Every structure is written in structure tokens, then in C-alpha cells.
């Protein structure tokens, strides 16, 4: 699966699970950790955990590799490392505290809301 297909899979999964405020930050050429970073919120720890597990299952099923997951027990901030795409899922209060969007904006590129699949 190509990077853009994986990115699309991530966005579609989050959209299906009604993630809130989905932001996609392109990292290609700016960082060697991944090509895309996706940041999204869930309304509760239960929703954050559910979105993370469903996304990990879809990546494993379609891509054939098991992504690394951190933070699932507390589900305040869950990191899913699918290699080419890094996903951060937050409860809203935790997201605003860490403000990753600002940290990764690189100054010259404004934050961009993620495009819905097929948009």
C-alpha cells in the first residue's frame, strides 16, 4: 500500500468513527519520522480507545503490518505509529494542553483541516 493510500485509510477510518477536528500535517521532506501526521479528538476516553483499536485493525488487515500503539490504557492521548503515517488521538482537554498542531506547523505552513475521503 502506498503512503497516500494509507493516509486515506486513516482519514476514512477517523471519519467513520466520527472523530472531531481532524488535522493532517504533511511531514514529507520536513521530518524523517513519517510522511503524514494526523491529529484528531474523540469526545471521551471510550471513543478515543475505540477509534484507536479500529484504526489499528484496519491497518493490520489492509496493510499487513501491526501498528505500534501507545497510551491505550488511559486513552487520554493515544499514539498510533503506522510507519508512514503517525496518528495522535486525544480527548479535547489533553489536545489543547499539548497543542501539537502548533508545534508541527513549521511557521510557514498553516494548519489544514483534513480532507474528507472523496472530497
ZANUKOL-380621 format. One record per residue: residue in one letter; chain; y, x, z of N, C-alpha, C, CB in turn. Coordinates in Angstrom, 3 decimals. Atoms other than C-alpha are relative to their C-alpha. Glycine has a CB too. Layout:
BEGIN
+-----+-------+----------+----------+----------+----------+----------+----------+----------+----------+----------+----------+----------+----------+
| res | chain |      n_v |      n_u |      n_w |     ca_v |     ca_u |     ca_w |      c_v |      c_u |      c_w |     cb_v |     cb_u |     cb_w |
+-----+-------+----------+----------+----------+----------+----------+----------+----------+----------+----------+----------+----------+----------+
|   A |     A |        Y |        X |        Z |        Y |        X |        Z |        Y |        X |        Z |        Y |        X |        Z |
...
+-----+-------+----------+----------+----------+----------+----------+----------+----------+----------+----------+----------+----------+----------+
end
This chain:
BEGIN
+-----+-------+----------+----------+----------+----------+----------+----------+----------+----------+----------+----------+----------+----------+
| res | chain |      n_v |      n_u |      n_w |     ca_v |     ca_u |     ca_w |      c_v |      c_u |      c_w |     cb_v |     cb_u |     cb_w |
+-----+-------+----------+----------+----------+----------+----------+----------+----------+----------+----------+----------+----------+----------+
|   X |     A |   -1.178 |    0.846 |    0.000 |    0.000 |    0.000 |    0.000 |    1.240 |    0.890 |    0.000 |   -0.001 |   -0.962 |    1.222 |
|   X |     A |   -1.238 |   -0.754 |    0.080 |    3.410 |    1.332 |   -0.947 |    0.906 |   -0.335 |    1.176 |    0.716 |   -0.282 |   -1.321 |
|   X |     A |   -0.922 |    0.165 |   -1.120 |    6.193 |    1.699 |    1.599 |    0.735 |   -1.336 |   -0.086 |    1.006 |    1.155 |    0.034 |
|   X |     A |   -0.765 |    1.246 |    0.135 |    8.183 |   -1.222 |    0.189 |   -0.877 |   -1.233 |    0.238 |    0.639 |   -0.078 |   -1.393 |
|   X |     A |    0.913 |    1.112 |   -0.279 |    5.128 |   -3.483 |    0.320 |   -0.237 |   -0.150 |    1.501 |   -1.339 |    0.210 |   -0.728 |
|   X |     A |    0.167 |    0.023 |   -1.452 |    4.571 |   -2.535 |    3.971 |    1.257 |   -0.563 |    0.658 |   -0.308 |    1.419 |    0.540 |
|   X |     A |   -1.267 |    0.501 |   -0.524 |    8.253 |   -3.173 |    4.687 |    0.090 |   -1.507 |   -0.192 |    1.187 |    0.700 |   -0.686 |
|   X |     A |   -0.008 |    1.438 |    0.300 |    7.990 |   -6.588 |    3.008 |   -0.977 |   -0.753 |    0.909 |   -0.360 |   -0.243 |   -1.484 |
|   X |     A |    0.994 |    0.604 |   -0.886 |    4.830 |   -7.374 |    5.032 |    0.563 |   -0.161 |    1.416 |   -1.285 |    0.856 |    0.029 |
|   X |     A |   -0.608 |    0.045 |   -1.338 |    6.675 |   -6.556 |    8.271 |    1.027 |   -1.121 |    0.071 |    0.662 |    1.355 |    0.350 |
|   X |     A |   -1.050 |    1.025 |    0.003 |    9.651 |   -8.743 |    7.364 |   -0.575 |   -1.403 |   -0.103 |    0.967 |    0.241 |   -1.147 |
|   X |     A |    0.631 |    1.310 |    0.145 |    7.427 |  -11.636 |    6.280 |   -0.670 |   -0.426 |    1.298 |   -1.024 |    0.021 |   -1.140 |
|   X |     A |    0.676 |    0.317 |   -1.257 |    5.389 |  -11.458 |    9.488 |    1.011 |   -0.414 |    1.063 |   -0.825 |    1.203 |    0.489 |
|   X |     A |   -1.024 |    0.334 |   -0.992 |    8.512 |  -11.477 |   11.655 |    0.659 |   -1.341 |   -0.320 |    1.062 |    1.106 |    0.065 |
|   X |     A |   -0.565 |    1.275 |    0.407 |    9.952 |  -14.360 |    9.644 |   -0.956 |   -1.144 |    0.340 |    0.313 |    0.008 |   -1.503 |
|   X |     A |    1.012 |    1.019 |   -0.322 |    6.705 |  -16.330 |   10.031 |   -0.034 |   -0.309 |    1.487 |   -1.382 |    0.458 |   -0.460 |
|   X |     A |    0.058 |    0.163 |   -1.452 |    6.836 |  -15.784 |   13.790 |    1.351 |   -0.324 |    0.623 |   -0.548 |    1.247 |    0.628 |
|   X |     A |   -1.320 |    0.425 |   -0.426 |   10.486 |  -16.859 |   13.998 |    0.730 |    1.035 |    0.857 |   -0.113 |   -1.279 |    0.756 |
|   X |     A |   -0.763 |   -1.057 |   -0.660 |   11.895 |  -13.524 |   15.091 |    1.490 |   -0.287 |   -0.169 |   -0.367 |    1.403 |   -0.578 |
|   X |     A |   -1.435 |    0.255 |   -0.012 |   15.604 |  -13.592 |   15.874 |    0.743 |    1.293 |   -0.321 |    0.452 |   -0.569 |    1.371 |
|   X |     A |   -0.877 |   -1.123 |    0.319 |   18.313 |  -11.292 |   14.480 |   -0.766 |    1.224 |   -0.524 |    0.797 |    0.387 |    1.229 |
|   X |     A |    0.771 |   -1.079 |    0.616 |   16.071 |   -9.185 |   12.262 |    0.944 |    0.902 |   -0.789 |   -1.123 |   -0.567 |   -0.922 |
|   X |     A |   -0.828 |   -1.003 |    0.671 |   17.809 |   -5.999 |   11.121 |   -0.938 |    1.063 |   -0.570 |    1.060 |    0.637 |    0.988 |
|   X |     A |    0.774 |   -1.077 |    0.604 |   16.340 |   -3.448 |    8.721 |    0.948 |    1.152 |   -0.303 |   -0.738 |   -0.481 |   -1.294 |
|   X |     A |   -0.832 |   -1.181 |    0.197 |   17.775 |    0.063 |    8.718 |   -0.765 |    0.987 |   -0.882 |    0.393 |    0.652 |    1.370 |
|   X |     A |    0.679 |   -0.975 |    0.865 |   16.851 |    2.341 |    5.793 |    0.144 |    1.405 |    0.579 |    0.574 |   -0.048 |   -1.442 |
|   X |     A |   -0.009 |   -1.356 |   -0.549 |   15.888 |    5.810 |    7.035 |   -0.386 |    1.063 |   -1.023 |   -0.936 |    0.077 |    1.176 |
|   X |     A |    0.430 |   -0.958 |    1.027 |   14.624 |    7.412 |    3.816 |    1.139 |    0.964 |   -0.303 |   -0.452 |   -0.735 |   -1.296 |
|   X |     A |   -0.986 |   -1.026 |    0.254 |   16.446 |   10.685 |    3.327 |    0.900 |    0.315 |    1.178 |    0.824 |   -0.397 |   -1.139 |
|   X |     A |   -0.834 |   -0.212 |   -1.185 |   18.057 |   10.447 |    6.760 |   -0.817 |    0.442 |    1.215 |    0.760 |   -1.274 |    0.333 |
|   X |     A |    0.883 |   -0.349 |   -1.106 |   15.083 |   10.895 |    9.066 |   -1.411 |    0.145 |   -0.546 |    0.057 |   -1.070 |    1.135 |
|   X |     A |    1.375 |   -0.155 |    0.468 |   11.531 |   12.071 |    8.655 |   -0.994 |   -0.818 |    0.829 |   -0.392 |    1.466 |    0.032 |
|   X |     A |    0.927 |    0.801 |   -0.807 |   10.098 |    9.612 |   11.222 |   -0.555 |   -1.195 |   -0.765 |    0.692 |   -0.484 |    1.258 |
|   X |     A |    0.444 |    1.168 |    0.765 |    9.874 |    6.711 |    8.762 |    1.002 |   -0.256 |   -1.126 |   -0.142 |   -1.261 |    0.921 |
|   X |     A |   -0.910 |    0.394 |    1.074 |   11.425 |    5.143 |    5.662 |    0.854 |   -1.206 |    0.384 |   -0.788 |   -0.311 |   -1.263 |
|   X |     A |   -0.725 |    1.191 |   -0.447 |   12.491 |    1.934 |    7.433 |   -0.184 |   -0.165 |    1.503 |   -0.489 |   -1.270 |   -0.756 |
|   X |     A |    0.083 |    0.429 |   -1.384 |   13.277 |    0.866 |   10.969 |    0.409 |   -1.466 |    0.028 |    0.906 |    0.880 |    0.944 |
|   X |     A |   -0.281 |    1.424 |   -0.106 |   13.121 |   -2.847 |   11.686 |    0.169 |   -0.319 |    1.481 |   -1.140 |   -0.869 |   -0.652 |
|   X |     A |   -0.297 |    0.394 |   -1.374 |   14.664 |   -4.268 |   14.853 |    0.116 |   -1.516 |    0.022 |    1.315 |    0.685 |    0.533 |
|   X |     A |   -0.034 |    1.458 |   -0.103 |   14.134 |   -7.867 |   15.943 |   -0.136 |   -0.412 |    1.460 |   -1.123 |   -0.642 |   -0.854 |
|   X |     A |    0.111 |    0.538 |   -1.354 |   14.230 |  -10.061 |   19.021 |   -0.924 |   -1.200 |    0.005 |    1.383 |   -0.385 |    0.554 |
|   X |     A |    0.751 |    1.214 |   -0.281 |   11.955 |  -12.681 |   20.477 |    0.688 |   -0.683 |    1.167 |   -1.512 |    0.303 |    0.313 |
|   X |     A |   -0.689 |    0.751 |   -1.046 |   13.074 |  -15.389 |   22.855 |   -0.599 |    0.212 |    1.387 |   -0.021 |   -1.462 |   -0.333 |
|   X |     A |    0.676 |   -0.201 |   -1.285 |   10.593 |  -14.432 |   25.591 |   -0.986 |    1.154 |   -0.120 |   -0.728 |   -1.296 |    0.457 |
|   X |     A |    1.007 |   -1.060 |    0.037 |    8.117 |  -11.741 |   26.563 |   -1.261 |   -0.483 |   -0.710 |   -0.340 |    0.474 |    1.424 |
|   X |     A |    1.188 |    0.563 |    0.663 |    5.343 |  -14.040 |   25.366 |    0.157 |    0.043 |   -1.522 |   -0.244 |   -1.456 |    0.468 |
|   X |     A |   -0.222 |   -0.035 |    1.448 |    6.895 |  -14.331 |   21.884 |    0.010 |    1.434 |   -0.511 |    1.320 |   -0.698 |   -0.360 |
|   X |     A |   -0.038 |   -1.404 |    0.412 |    7.576 |  -10.578 |   21.686 |   -1.418 |    0.551 |   -0.097 |    0.842 |    0.843 |    0.991 |
|   X |     A |    1.386 |   -0.483 |    0.006 |    3.954 |   -9.796 |   22.597 |   -0.799 |   -0.619 |   -1.143 |   -0.678 |   -0.311 |    1.339 |
|   X |     A |    0.722 |    0.689 |    1.070 |    2.613 |  -12.383 |   20.157 |    0.389 |    0.548 |   -1.374 |    0.273 |   -1.509 |    0.060 |
|   X |     A |   -0.457 |   -0.551 |    1.282 |    4.762 |  -11.090 |   17.280 |   -0.588 |    1.390 |   -0.219 |    1.545 |    0.059 |   -0.051 |
|   X |     A |    0.516 |   -1.366 |    0.111 |    3.637 |   -7.526 |   18.002 |   -1.484 |    0.004 |   -0.355 |    0.226 |    0.763 |    1.309 |
|   X |     A |    1.444 |    0.039 |    0.258 |   -0.063 |   -8.377 |   18.061 |   -0.303 |   -0.524 |   -1.402 |   -0.704 |   -0.872 |    1.046 |
|   X |     A |    0.222 |    0.548 |    1.342 |    0.095 |  -10.499 |   14.905 |    0.375 |    1.021 |   -1.074 |    0.813 |   -1.297 |   -0.194 |
|   X |     A |   -0.429 |   -1.009 |    0.971 |    2.023 |   -7.795 |   13.060 |   -1.010 |    1.143 |   -0.076 |    1.392 |    0.547 |    0.369 |
|   X |     A |    0.995 |   -1.081 |   -0.024 |   -0.433 |   -5.098 |   14.150 |   -1.282 |   -0.431 |   -0.706 |   -0.311 |    0.420 |    1.453 |
|   X |     A |    1.209 |    0.509 |    0.666 |   -3.350 |   -7.279 |   12.999 |    0.180 |   -0.064 |   -1.516 |   -0.361 |   -1.392 |    0.541 |
|   X |     A |   -0.256 |    0.085 |    1.446 |   -1.741 |   -7.872 |    9.579 |    0.030 |    1.384 |   -0.637 |    1.327 |   -0.727 |   -0.268 |
|   X |     A |   -0.042 |   -1.365 |    0.533 |   -1.053 |   -4.165 |    9.089 |   -1.416 |    0.567 |   -0.082 |    0.900 |    0.910 |    0.881 |
|   X |     A |    1.378 |   -0.505 |   -0.001 |   -4.633 |   -3.304 |   10.048 |   -0.812 |   -0.647 |   -1.127 |   -0.675 |   -0.269 |    1.368 |
|   X |     A |    0.756 |    0.737 |    1.016 |   -6.032 |   -5.998 |    7.744 |    0.394 |    0.395 |   -1.420 |    0.202 |   -1.493 |    0.186 |
|   X |     A |   -0.471 |   -0.226 |    1.368 |   -3.867 |   -5.297 |    4.674 |    0.166 |    1.469 |   -0.374 |    1.299 |   -0.696 |   -0.195 |
|   X |     A |   -0.258 |   -1.411 |    0.285 |   -3.131 |   -1.591 |    5.005 |   -1.215 |    0.860 |    0.323 |    1.212 |    0.491 |    0.791 |
|   X |     A |    1.204 |   -0.742 |   -0.345 |   -6.359 |   -0.459 |    6.610 |    0.202 |    1.062 |    1.068 |   -0.544 |    0.637 |   -1.213 |
|   X |     A |   -0.216 |   -0.936 |   -1.106 |   -4.820 |    1.508 |    9.468 |    0.531 |   -0.777 |    1.196 |    0.989 |    1.142 |   -0.406 |
|   X |     A |   -0.435 |    0.656 |   -1.226 |   -4.218 |    0.556 |   13.062 |    1.300 |    0.628 |    0.472 |   -1.086 |    0.098 |    1.097 |
|   X |     A |   -1.277 |   -0.567 |   -0.460 |   -0.565 |    0.967 |   14.032 |   -0.031 |    0.275 |    1.500 |    1.165 |   -0.950 |   -0.334 |
|   X |     A |   -0.132 |   -0.280 |   -1.430 |    0.309 |    2.518 |   17.384 |    0.974 |   -1.006 |    0.592 |    0.483 |    1.469 |    0.256 |
|   X |     A |   -0.850 |    0.973 |   -0.686 |    1.797 |    0.054 |   19.857 |    0.294 |    0.521 |    1.399 |   -0.677 |   -1.409 |    0.058 |
|   X |     A |   -0.411 |   -0.377 |   -1.351 |    3.763 |    0.904 |   22.983 |    0.837 |   -1.123 |    0.592 |    0.795 |    1.337 |   -0.006 |
|   X |     A |   -0.810 |    0.970 |   -0.718 |    5.264 |   -1.410 |   25.592 |   -0.555 |   -1.396 |    0.039 |    1.321 |   -0.046 |   -0.586 |
|   X |     A |    0.564 |    1.346 |    0.074 |    2.928 |   -4.356 |   25.094 |   -0.208 |   -0.650 |    1.371 |   -1.311 |    0.046 |   -0.732 |
|   X |     A |    0.234 |    0.684 |   -1.284 |    2.040 |   -4.967 |   28.773 |    1.238 |   -0.712 |    0.559 |   -0.493 |    1.000 |    1.018 |
|   X |     A |   -1.219 |    0.637 |   -0.518 |    5.656 |   -5.677 |   29.797 |    0.649 |   -0.893 |   -1.053 |    1.003 |    1.067 |    0.469 |
|   X |     A |   -0.532 |    0.742 |    1.153 |    6.742 |   -6.907 |   26.323 |    1.502 |   -0.262 |    0.083 |   -0.722 |   -1.315 |   -0.132 |
|   X |     A |   -1.454 |    0.064 |    0.047 |   10.442 |   -6.344 |   27.038 |    0.495 |    0.709 |   -1.254 |    0.624 |    0.630 |    1.270 |
|   X |     A |   -0.297 |   -0.801 |    1.183 |   10.555 |   -3.720 |   24.273 |   -1.338 |    0.529 |   -0.498 |    1.024 |    1.177 |    0.312 |
|   X |     A |    1.271 |   -0.430 |    0.583 |    7.534 |   -3.212 |   22.041 |    0.302 |    0.802 |   -1.261 |   -0.928 |   -1.226 |   -0.318 |
|   X |     A |   -0.137 |   -0.873 |    1.160 |    7.372 |   -0.366 |   19.534 |   -1.297 |   -0.046 |   -0.781 |    0.351 |    1.460 |    0.419 |
|   X |     A |    1.153 |   -0.007 |    0.888 |    5.012 |   -0.687 |   16.569 |    0.249 |    1.077 |   -1.039 |   -0.237 |   -1.406 |   -0.667 |
|   X |     A |   -0.139 |   -1.113 |    0.931 |    4.565 |    2.515 |   14.605 |   -1.032 |   -0.159 |   -1.106 |   -0.166 |    1.369 |    0.726 |
|   X |     A |    0.868 |    0.170 |    1.162 |    3.124 |    1.703 |   11.191 |    0.220 |    1.142 |   -0.990 |    0.260 |   -1.364 |   -0.679 |
|   X |     A |   -0.264 |   -1.241 |    0.723 |    3.984 |    5.233 |    9.999 |    1.253 |   -0.077 |   -0.862 |   -1.184 |    0.352 |   -0.863 |
|   X |     A |   -1.165 |    0.052 |    0.891 |    6.362 |    4.444 |    7.121 |    1.053 |   -1.006 |    0.456 |   -0.444 |   -0.342 |   -1.404 |
|   X |     A |   -0.908 |    1.007 |   -0.543 |    7.912 |    1.504 |    8.985 |   -0.180 |   -0.033 |    1.517 |   -0.266 |   -1.413 |   -0.634 |
|   X |     A |   -0.011 |    0.075 |   -1.455 |    8.850 |    1.580 |   12.664 |    0.636 |   -1.334 |    0.375 |    0.777 |    1.214 |    0.642 |
|   X |     A |   -0.502 |    1.316 |   -0.387 |    9.343 |   -1.805 |   14.333 |    0.270 |   -0.010 |    1.504 |   -1.012 |   -1.121 |   -0.389 |
|   X |     A |   -0.379 |    0.175 |   -1.394 |   11.181 |   -2.446 |   17.600 |    0.181 |   -1.494 |    0.236 |    1.306 |    0.804 |    0.351 |
|   X |     A |   -0.131 |    1.405 |   -0.366 |   10.736 |   -5.897 |   19.136 |    0.501 |   -0.073 |    1.440 |   -1.360 |   -0.762 |   -0.165 |
|   X |     A |   -0.659 |    0.064 |   -1.303 |   12.936 |   -6.814 |   22.099 |    0.160 |   -1.430 |    0.506 |    1.355 |    0.663 |   -0.076 |
|   X |     A |   -0.637 |    1.177 |   -0.569 |   13.872 |   -9.537 |   24.485 |    1.493 |    0.234 |   -0.187 |   -0.395 |   -0.230 |    1.537 |
|   X |     A |   -1.416 |   -0.185 |    0.325 |   17.592 |  -10.159 |   23.762 |    0.792 |    0.863 |    0.989 |    0.647 |   -1.328 |   -0.093 |
|   X |     A |   -0.759 |   -0.770 |   -0.991 |   18.909 |   -8.697 |   27.047 |   -0.304 |    1.488 |   -0.104 |   -0.309 |   -0.497 |    1.414 |
|   X |     A |    0.416 |   -1.403 |    0.106 |   16.938 |   -5.487 |   26.591 |    0.558 |    0.599 |   -1.286 |   -1.552 |    0.127 |    0.034 |
|   X |     A |   -0.537 |   -0.476 |    1.277 |   18.012 |   -5.180 |   22.972 |    1.482 |    0.332 |    0.107 |   -0.220 |   -1.047 |   -1.091 |
|   X |     A |   -1.429 |   -0.261 |   -0.103 |   21.700 |   -5.453 |   23.808 |    0.278 |    1.200 |    0.902 |    0.727 |   -1.234 |    0.527 |
|   X |     A |   -0.178 |   -1.153 |   -0.878 |   21.309 |   -2.857 |   26.582 |   -0.195 |    1.312 |   -0.763 |   -0.977 |   -0.074 |    1.178 |
|   X |     A |    0.292 |   -1.245 |    0.710 |   19.746 |   -0.199 |   24.320 |    0.784 |    0.158 |   -1.297 |   -1.467 |    0.077 |   -0.298 |
|   X |     A |   -0.851 |    0.008 |    1.197 |   21.720 |   -1.146 |   21.168 |   -0.425 |    1.035 |   -1.048 |    1.441 |    0.254 |    0.397 |
|   X |     A |    0.521 |   -0.948 |    0.987 |   19.521 |    0.787 |   18.739 |    0.713 |   -0.088 |   -1.346 |   -1.475 |   -0.231 |   -0.201 |
|   X |     A |   -0.680 |    0.157 |    1.282 |   21.360 |   -0.648 |   15.744 |    1.194 |    0.945 |   -0.086 |    0.455 |   -1.459 |   -0.198 |
|   X |     A |   -1.191 |   -0.857 |    0.005 |   24.500 |    1.227 |   16.709 |   -0.395 |    1.470 |   -0.063 |    0.863 |   -0.263 |    1.247 |
|   X |     A |    0.448 |   -1.394 |   -0.037 |   22.623 |    4.450 |   17.411 |   -0.459 |    0.480 |   -1.380 |   -1.138 |    0.161 |    1.015 |
|   X |     A |    0.569 |   -0.382 |    1.290 |   20.950 |    4.426 |   13.975 |    0.877 |   -0.375 |   -1.186 |   -1.344 |   -0.633 |   -0.163 |
|   X |     A |   -0.863 |    0.416 |    1.107 |   23.904 |    3.164 |   11.900 |    0.544 |    1.179 |   -0.793 |    1.150 |   -0.825 |    0.525 |
|   X |     A |   -0.437 |   -1.212 |    0.680 |   24.866 |    6.765 |   10.976 |    1.477 |   -0.021 |   -0.382 |   -0.829 |    0.213 |   -1.227 |
|   X |     A |   -1.434 |    0.009 |    0.218 |   28.540 |    5.807 |   10.936 |    0.437 |   -0.473 |   -1.364 |    0.526 |    1.333 |    0.220 |
|   X |     A |   -0.468 |    0.338 |    1.343 |   28.815 |    5.450 |    7.157 |   -0.686 |   -1.229 |   -0.573 |   -0.212 |    1.164 |   -0.923 |
|   X |     A |    0.729 |    1.141 |    0.541 |   26.390 |    2.591 |    6.711 |   -0.011 |   -1.126 |    1.013 |   -1.436 |    0.393 |   -0.382 |
|   X |     A |   -0.044 |    1.137 |   -0.912 |   26.972 |   -0.796 |    8.285 |   -1.393 |   -0.584 |    0.171 |    0.976 |   -1.074 |   -0.512 |
|   X |     A |    1.267 |    0.676 |   -0.242 |   24.113 |   -2.720 |    9.822 |   -0.159 |   -1.088 |   -1.052 |   -0.066 |   -0.595 |    1.446 |
|   X |     A |    0.254 |    1.026 |    1.003 |   22.475 |   -5.016 |    7.337 |   -1.083 |   -0.922 |    0.498 |   -0.395 |    0.622 |   -1.351 |
|   X |     A |    1.084 |    0.919 |   -0.347 |   20.570 |   -8.174 |    8.183 |   -1.137 |    0.155 |   -0.999 |    0.503 |   -1.468 |    0.031 |
|   X |     A |    1.167 |   -0.143 |    0.865 |   17.063 |   -8.022 |    6.794 |   -0.030 |   -1.129 |   -1.009 |   -1.299 |    0.022 |    0.824 |
|   X |     A |    0.169 |    1.002 |    1.043 |   16.455 |   -9.833 |    3.541 |   -1.273 |   -0.785 |    0.276 |   -0.046 |    0.655 |   -1.406 |
|   X |     A |    1.204 |    0.804 |   -0.133 |   14.045 |  -12.719 |    3.837 |   -0.905 |    0.265 |   -1.190 |    0.342 |   -1.505 |    0.110 |
|   X |     A |    0.959 |   -0.224 |    1.072 |   10.915 |  -12.373 |    1.795 |    0.329 |   -0.946 |   -1.159 |   -1.464 |   -0.215 |    0.503 |
|   X |     A |   -0.258 |    0.786 |    1.186 |   11.523 |  -13.566 |   -1.733 |    1.475 |   -0.287 |   -0.252 |   -0.734 |   -1.272 |    0.095 |
|   X |     A |   -1.431 |    0.268 |    0.162 |   15.290 |  -13.638 |   -1.257 |    0.632 |    1.002 |   -0.943 |    0.714 |    0.033 |    1.351 |
+-----+-------+----------+----------+----------+----------+----------+----------+----------+----------+----------+----------+----------+----------+
end
